[in-house]
C-alpha cells in the first residue's frame, strides 16, 4: 500500500493530451482519480465526489482555477487544492496565498514538483483527521480508533466506547449518567465497575489522558 491509497483526487486540465498522460499516473497512485476538462465541470464533480485533493490548471474555459477555488472556499476550507500554470504570475500568486492553496506549481507537472505537493497535502489531511495526545499517540477520526506509533491500541468494547465518548465531548465533563447510558447501555453501572474499567484502560494507554472530576465524572486531557 502506498501513501495515497486511501485518498481521492480530482484532476482538472483543459488540454486533453496532458490530462490523459497525468491522469494515468494519478490513477495508479490514488484510490480514485476523477477528471474534468474545465472549471465548471470540475466544480460539478467536486460537489458529487468530494475529493480529498483537487489538482487544477489555472487558465481554463468557462471557469478558471482561481474562480473555481474561490467558489469552493466559500463553504469549504478543508479540501486541499493545488494549482498549476504554464507561467508565474504575481497576481495569481497573491490570490493563491489568500485562498490557502497547498501549492502553486509551474508546468510541466513532473514527479519532481508534483510528488512533494501531493505528499504535503496528504500529510495535512492526516493531521487534520487526528487528535494528538503526544507525538506518537493519537485518535483517528476516520475510523474512530486509537493509535500509538501507528499501531492500533487493543481495547475491549467498553473501553473503546468510553474513550470515544470522552473524545466526542472533549471540551466538557462526561457525567456518570452519560457514561452509564452510552457505555453500559441497558446494564447497571456501579462506580466500582466504572473505576475498574478506567483503571484497565489507563494501563493500556501510553499516557494518562483521563481526568477524574470529583463527584461528576471524567474529562479528556488534551495537552497538544
Steps between C-alpha positions, in 0.01 A plus 500: 500500500636845409435824688223610260296176494227621734447839337324644196601774258326712236722603208380796290683582176362630169782358287375150418844356424662628821197392701512145363872457577482636856173323577657161429761572763248630755275195454790273593568704813158583646198302611295699246610762246223705340547727198346818364569704186417844642424679827123476469505125446759475775272678745210268416719192559633652822143534633418138413824327599653725772861402421774536761723693258433717195777549244396770256641706215448876529409610148196301387175574314171570680662535844871540573687342789490808723125550447445132573705520821314812617167324442611193697647708782166672564387191694801270507831593664622142533536349152863519389542692174813505283509743208722462192582754232727535198658819634552691823264793550523727805123562508428128502764442766333758727159340442651160577626617839162651594311185398711266710633285216727209580739587219530712185682292237666612179443263207596252379384274781771250578575254776748753633252783558165319532591219742617731785181706460280189521696366798460831682125498435463143629707582809268791583188290443626230736582751774161667471327163535683418821489616861853482640571444870875488448726461200421130450164451672187610316132442425412449135169667415478306173443163666453593870796300631798592717859453388847502650799502265244443220389171657139463611462470879297192589206568732180334612172629362425687825845660513483614139144634532594691814806662341302589188239664723772708668637608161153593377454719808862612526413854614272403788455255785347164412269424793443163663147496354632560148751218540236260632265576210760492224745235621301267727180553297225292663723356775547646846830682550650514846772754584734212581447337160563835330819555699618151411443567130681833525789332683547231234472763228768723654741204506455453125558863406850648458406806706220598738234690304205429731441754774263426787263785592396434859133402546425580135675272253802515270658735251754454224842659549637634173823690546603533134 
